[in-house]
Amino acid sequence: MTDARLLDFPGSSIRLVKDVEDLPLEHPRLAREALAAAFDMSNELCIPLSMEISTAYWEDEFDLPVDSPVPSREFGMLRRFPLPDRVSAEPRLQNEQVVTTDEVSMNAAVDFLDDYLTPSPSDTSGRSIGWQELQFNATMARLPDDYPTKDPQAIQLEVAKGIVVYPVERHGDANWVSGPIGASVVHAPFEYRLHRNPGEIVFDFSTYWSIWAPGGPGRPAVEKGVEFLLGNGWEME
């Protein structure tokens, strides 16, 4: 019997939506709203290891991105360095620029986004730059404190019809697993996608390990994060 099972795409997914229509259309402020949700959800559950941003010039009157032209820095990644052993967090978008940091924290993410949403001195478009999407595709997940494993340094993870011996790291007073770790385990334990619709922010939260799926021993920690966001203006969709 294995310790955990990797779920097929799109994993066990939750969608939350926040109405921001009454907020001023200030792109850095809306980025902070999205980041606050991501890091509040992560609290005591997981640690982001990378974050990717997609930007566009914005038609502020209608709260919509424009297809052309595109900003000089359209795509970017903030990535922790060094990454945990075997973890893969490579750029997924064309010409994506990578910035490394000791920790993908709320403060580091805010600084990174503020920089990306500030037009360069050579920008003559006259338009504001907005973010279209934020993705967190590499994460470190905290195992439940009482989670039993056959080996304290590894988990037997069922992947398709095979088994991957997955490393467990001890940090502080807890055990953690990180991902993705390559061709056999292409999804992190948790992945986030936040994107803009006119007047709202959409947060797609995906769980890819059975430990945190419905009925799993880690599910109460997920539900705790969801309840916190529901108390801060987010709604389930």
PyMOL commands that set and color helices and strands:
alter all, ss='L'
color gray80, all
select helices_A, chain A and resi 27-42+106-116+210-212+219-230
alter helices_A, ss='H'
color red, helices_A
select strands_A, chain A and resi 4-5+12-19+46-48+50-59+64-65+75-80+97-101+128-136+139-142+154-159+162-167+169-171+174-179+190-197+200-207+234-236
alter strands_A, ss='S'
color yellow, strands_A
deselect
rebuild
show_as cartoon
